[in-house]
Amino acid sequence: MALQGAPVSELVARLQGVRARIESAARACGRDPAHVKLVAVSKTHSATAIREVYGAGQRAFGESYAQELHDKAAQLADLADVEWHFIGHLQSNKAKVVAAHARVVHTVDSESLARELGKRAAKESRVIEALAEVKLSHEPTKHGARPEELEPLLVAIEREPSLRLRGLMTMPPPDPDLARGAFSTLSSLRNLHGGAARLPELSMGMTADLEIAIACGATVVRVGTAIFGER
Ligand SMILES: *Cc1c(COP(=O)(O)O)cnc(C)c1O
């Protein structure tokens, strides 16, 4: 609890600003803001910064690199209810590290990764929430299953007893005008593949485009820069 009259730290003020953006974007399209989860993307930022944002009530943090996740999880092991979300490109040889820490992996992009992550989660006696990453942009640096590869990927995740299929994720193109198209395509793909009963979560929207993502149905937004500053 902050002392009355004490200055709010810059990080906490930024976090509150992002929460306000989410709230007004949700209200603007008649959605309940409680149905949009904020993942604070802390990659490249310090454990100290995460601790401060945690102190303001934030629990879900997103990391993109397996080793960095491992180090921060160790440094912050005293924060019992911190929730780690893995949002980076995951190679099978790093699945073991991620399976030890992540509650949610947003970036399952191949059947072989689903099998490996499932195996590693089972060895850790953990159940991991999995999102299938869909590639909707033509940029060669983007990862994800193509829409026509999505159904076999979803089935591969569902076959793993230690993974729980939760939804779809995409990385939008950097141009917000193109982002809207990608977000509405992700939402249509959900409808094509079983709707919200099978795929309750749509992880889409970042600092530049979270309002557009929420208007298109995002249930999870992943926000880094607006909270932690430039990387
Ligand atoms: C870094 C990253 C984000 C956060 O991006 P910002 O523009 O800093 O909000 C979101 N999602 C993924 C997958 C990322 O790698």
The ligand as an ORCA input file, in Angstrom:
! r2SCAN-3c Opt
* xyz 0 1
  C       8.225     -7.645    -27.140
  C       6.916     -8.278    -27.407
  C       5.706     -7.642    -27.046
  C       5.639     -6.259    -26.433
  O       5.809     -5.277    -27.404
  P       5.684     -3.718    -27.053
  O       5.547     -3.079    -28.380
  O       6.938     -3.342    -26.322
  O       4.478     -3.538    -26.210
  C       4.511     -8.332    -27.282
  N       4.508     -9.558    -27.834
  C       5.631    -10.190    -28.188
  C       5.544    -11.538    -28.784
  C       6.863     -9.567    -28.008
  O       7.977    -10.208    -28.401
*
